[in-house]
């Protein structure tokens, strides 16, 4: 349904504006044109389990009153559009299809809390900090995951490729330029390139990419895996919309290019009982069939050798007691689902706890696999108005500092926690000289994590907050 989720995640709604053109699997330039409502709708045609799409599918769909606009043959699925009210029931009669279900559109929400670093503040730190990446002292998240221990041992992610499935990225940023593979980076958004539009103050994908692998280049911030290769895969438009077809295309593209890790800092809840909004409805059967398709894509990508890492979400939802909701993509199979932690009052507390569960994070032993630094907010400190530098409110420093177009910004969300875990995964891959099976990477993440909360699997931390230093020994 079309509602934003605070904290730089997304929500689902019924796709009502298609207009996609037939393109090859995983190629750019495919997807819905904006979010305006029209009479035309888009539907997934899902082949029987383990089967190829039916022969002559395009002709059969035309006879049912629709048009095939895209195929994902590797997972036995296609998208068709139609303005006919009877298309879904007509197409469901095509032999070889297990389901015909409405496609979804996704809406990217801005982070619940952000604070851009002023030019005066960054200049002050550049002049006074010790030689090196002069904003590293403000990156408490690197301290929380013991990143320096890994770097000292020479574990920096060299040889690992990480796909950042997001809103693109500013690959001209000095902190990102050394590590972004521009040739492989791609936009699935018609009419938009990978770069943010001019004048963009906060770009979600740029922030996420910097957490994973901002370069150790004597400038600005540094990422968890500062020598990993980044591939920016843009699926969210400047207007903040995408489709599940483009999400799937991006995931398949990550597998196609041999990405070791794919980070997905977005998500939304799909109601298993069905739901409606202004653009239409989906039934319980539709929801279940969509989940089958999501799972099929995740299984395929995993089988191709790419580890999927995703944000747990920012709704403070207890997944152990929400049987009617499935959070996509975090609850797909083989996905490392990440909750968020962070300090409260880091700027004014000489010995802060860096692992306090974030006030917004979703949680639950049945869903969360790992925890990572996502940022927190001390609301008393915020209300006090205390400043820790020119244009630098003290409360902002409890959030995660990373790259944005033309500078740096703090932000809080499981969107920021997930790339910390993706970065540690890249370190593990790099330790093995490149490709490593996803299950082996996930096992190393678990084995090297710090077991916080109750012993073993914990609702807030899963099997532990990732530890880059310990992972560097794996």
N, C-alpha and C positions, 0 to 999 in steps of 0.2 A: 504494500500500500504506500501511497506517496506521502511520507512524513519523514522529516530529517531526524537523524540520530545525532545528538550532540557529541562533539569530540572527534571530528574528522572521520566519521564513518558514513555509511550510506543506508538508505531505506529502499524497499522494493515497491513498485507499483505496476499495474497492468500496462503493458506497452500498447500505445494507441496511435503512434505516428511512426510508420516504418519508412518506406521509400528507399530501402536498401537495394543495391545493385548486386548481381551475381558475381562473386569474386572467389578466388581460390582460398582454400583453408589456410588460416593464419595470416592472410595478407592484410595490408592496411586499406583503409578507405571503405570499410563496410560498417553498416549500422544504421540506427534510427537517426533521423534528421531532427534534432531538438526534442522538445517535449510537448508541442502543441497537439491538442486532441483532434483526431479526424475520425471518419467512419471506418477507415481501414485499420485492420488489426493484424497482428503478427502471431503466428502459431508455430510451436515446435512439432515436428513430425518425428517420432521416435521409433526406430526399428526394433523388432523383436530382439531379445537378449542374444548377444553373440552373432547377430545376423547383419548382413549388409542391407543398405536401403533397397526397397523394392525396385525391380526393373521398371523402366518407363515411368518413374515417379512423377516427373514434370507433367507428362500428359495426363496422368491420373488426377493430379492435383488441379490441373486446368479444368478437367471434367467435373471436379467437385466444387468449382467456383473460386479457385485461388491461383496463385502464382508462386512457384519456388524461387526464392531470392538468394538462397545461400545453402551450401551443403557442408557438413562436417563429417566426411565419410569415415574418418578414423574412429569415430564414436557412434556411427550409425544414426545420425540426426540431420535434419534439414529444417530450414525456416521457410514458411510460406505466408503470404499476405492475402487477405481477402476482406471485402466489405460485405460479404454475405452473412446473414445471421444464421444460416444453416451450414456454413462451411465446416465448422468443427465436427458436427455429427456426420456430415457427408464424407469428410476425409477419414474419419475413424473407421470407415468401412473398407478402406484400401488394404488389401491383403499384405501381410508382412509388417504392418505397423502395430506396435503395442499400445501407442497412445498418440493423441493430438491434444496438446495443452498450450494455453496462451503463454507467449513470451513475456518477460518482465523488463521494465526499465528501472534503472538505478539512479538515485540522486545523491550527489556528493554534498555532504554538509561541511561547513567550515568548523575548525576546532572550537570546542567550547571556550577555551582560553588560549590566547596567544599574546605575545608582547614582542614587538620588533625591537631589536637592539638599535639604539640611536647611533648616528655617525660619530657623535662626540664620545659615546661610551666605547665604541670599538677602537677609535683612535687612541683613547686613553690607555686601553689594555695593550694595544700594539706598542706603545711607547714605554710602558712600565713592566711588561711581562718578561720573563726570562726568554732567551732565544728558543725558537721553536714555533709550534702552532699556538699563537698567543692567546687564543680563547679556550684552550684545553683546560686551564684551571677552573673554568665555569661549567665544565662538562662532568657533573657529578655522576652521571650515568656510566661513564667510562671507569670511574672509581668503583661503582657498585658491582660491575661485572669483572673487575680485576683485569681490564684490558692491557694495562701497562706490563703486567706479568707476562702476557702472551707476546707482546712486542719485544720485550727484553730477550725472550727465547728465540726470536726470529720468526715467530708465527704472525704473519701479517695478511694472509689470505691470497698471496700470489698463486696464480694458477686456477683460482675459483672464479666462476662466472655467475653473477647474480642478476636475474631479471626483476626489475622493479615495475610491477603492474599497477599503474596509478594514473596521475594526471600529466605524465611526461616529466621532464626535468630541464633545468637550466644547465645544459652541459658546457656552457661558456663560463660558468662560475669558476674562479681559480681553485676552489677546493675540490671541484668535481671534474674539471677538464682533464686531469691526468689519467682518470680511471674510467671515464665513460667511453664505451665503444659506440661512436656516433654512427658508424656504418651499419651496425645491427639494430640500433635504436629505431623505433618505428611508431607511427601514430595510426590508430584505428579510427580516428575521428575525421570524418570528411571535412576537408577545407582547413584543417589545423595541423600544424607540424608538432614535433616533439617539444619545442621550446614554448614556455609560457608566453602569453600575449604581452606586448610592451605595456609597461605600467603596472604589471602584476606585483602586488606587495607581498602576498603570502601564497606560495605554491606548494601544495601538499606533497607532490611527488619529489620536488627538489629537497624538501625537508627530510623526507624519508630516505632518499638516496644518500644524503650527507651522513645520516646516522650509520648507515651500513658501511660506506667506504669513502668518506671524504679523505683526500690524500694527506699524508704526513709530509707537507711541503713548506714548512716554515711559515705558514700563513693560516689565520683563522682557526677553524675547528678541525678535528680529525675523527674519522669513523672507526668503528670497531675493527674492521678489516681493511686497513688503509692501502693495501696493494691488490685488493680484489677488483675484478673487472665488473663494471656496471653496464647493464643494457636497459635503457629507459623505454618502457612499452606504454604508450599513452592510450588509455581507453576512456578517460573522463574528459569531456569537452570543457571549454572555458565557461560554459553555462552550468557545468557541474552534472551533466547527464551522461549515461551510457546504457547499453543493453546487455542482457546476459549473453547474447550471441557474441558480442565483442569481448566480454570477459572470457568466455570459452575460447574464442579465437586467440586471445592473448596468452592464455594458459597453454594452448597447443603450440603456439609460436615459441614460447619459452622452452618447451620440450624439443621442438624442431631444431632450435639453434644450440642445443646441448647445454642449456643453463643448468648449473648444479643446484641452484636454489632459486625459487621464485617467491618474492614477498608480495603479500596481498593485504595492504592496510586499509581494508574497507569491509563492509558487511551489512547485512540486514536480516530481519526475522521474517520467515515465511510461516504463515499460520497453516498448520496441518488440517484444520477444520474448514479452510477456505475463508475468503474475505472479499469485500467489495470496496470500490471507491468511485469517484466520478467517471472514470474511464471504463468501468466494467467490473466483472467479478471473476474469481477463480474458485472452483469447487475443491472439496477435500481430495477428490480423485486427481484433479489437476495438480494440486500441491504435491501429492505423493509421487506423481509421474515426473514432475519437475525435479524433485529430490533424487529420483532414480537417475535422471540425466546429469545432474550436478555430480552425483557419485561416479557415474560412468566416466565423465571427463577427468575427475580427480584420479581415478584408478588408472586411466590410460597414461596421464602425465607422470604419475609415480612409476608406472611400468617402463617408461622411456628414460628414467634416471634423474628426474627433477624432484627435489624436496620442496614441498609447498609449506609456507609459513604464513599464518594469517592472524589478524587481530581478533581478540575475543569479543570486542564490542564495549560500548560505553553507556549502557542503560542501567547499570547496577542490578542486572538481572541474575537471579539464582537459577542456573541451568539445571540444577538437580530437581527443581520443582516447577518446570515449565514444559510439560510433555506436549503441549499443543504448538510449541514454537521450535523451528529448526533455524539456527543462525547460519546463514550462508555467507562466505565459504568456510567459516571456521569449523563447522560440524560435518564437513565432508570427510570421507575416509582418507587416511594417510596425510592429513593436514596437521602440522604442529600448531596448536591453538595457544595464543599468548595473552595472558592477563597483564595488568600494569601495576607497577609499584612506584614509589617515590617518597622523598622526604617531605617534612613540613617544617619550614623555618630554617632551611639549609644555610641561608645567607647570614643568619644571626645566631645559629646554634653551633658551638665548637665541636660537638660530637653527635651529629644527627643520625637517626636511623634511616638509612637509604631505602629500606625495604618495606615501608608501610604500604599496605594495599591501597591503591588509588581510590578516591571517593567515588569515582564513576565506573570503575571496571566491572564488567560482567565476571561471574565466578561460578564455581561448581566443580566438584571432583569428577563428574561425568564428562566434562567438556574441556577443562583447562589442562594443557600438557606442561607448559613452562610459564614462568613469569619473567618479565623484563622491565627495565626502567621506562616508564611512560610519562612520569611527571605527576605531581600532586599540587594541591593548593591549600595553604594555611589561610583560612578566611579571616581569622583574627588579625593576622599580619597584613593581609590585603586591606582590611578596613582601617588599619592604623595609619596607612599612607606612608609608612617608612620608606626611605630611599636609600639605596646602596651605591649610588653613583649618579652622574649626570643622566637624567632621563631613564633611570634604572630602578624601578620599584622592587623592593626586596622580595616580595612574594613571588615575582616572576621567576626568580632563580630556582624555585622548586620544580619548574617545568624543564623540558628538554631543549637544549640549545642546538640548532643545526642550521644548515644553509637554506636561504631563500633567494630569489632573484635580487641581485645587487647588494647582498649583505647576509645577515643572520637573524634568526628569530627564535624565541621560545614558544613551545606549544606543548599541550598535554593531551594524551589520549592513548588508547591501546594501539592506535596507529603509529605511535612513537615507540611503543614497547616491542612490537613485532619486528621492526628492523634491527633492534639490538640482538634479537635471537637469530635473525637471518645473517647478521654479521658474524656471530659466533659460529654458525653453521659453515660460513665461508672459510673461517679459520681452520676448521676441522678438515674441510676438503683440501685446502691448501697444504695442510700438514702431510697429506698423502699424495702430493704432487699433481693434483687435479681431480679427475673423476673418482667418485666414491658412491656406492649405492645409497639411495635415500634412507633405507632402513638402517644402514650402518651409521650414517650421519645422525639420525634421530636417536639411535642408541647411545652414541657418544655424547650428545647433548644431555640426555638423561643422566648418564653415568658421571658426568663432570659438573652437574648442577649442584648448588647449595640447597640442601633440604631444609626449608623454612616452614614455619607453622607446625602443625602436628606432623609426627613422623610419617614418611611415605606420602602417598597421594593426598594433597591438601586442596580444599576448595579455592583458595586464593592463589596458591603458588604452583598447583599441579604437582609435578615431581621435582620442582625446585626452580629457583631463580638462576638463570644461566651464569656460568663462570668461565670467562674467556681464558683466564690463566690456567685453570685446571684442564680446559678443553685443549690447550696447546700441547698437553702431554699425551693426548689421545692419538 
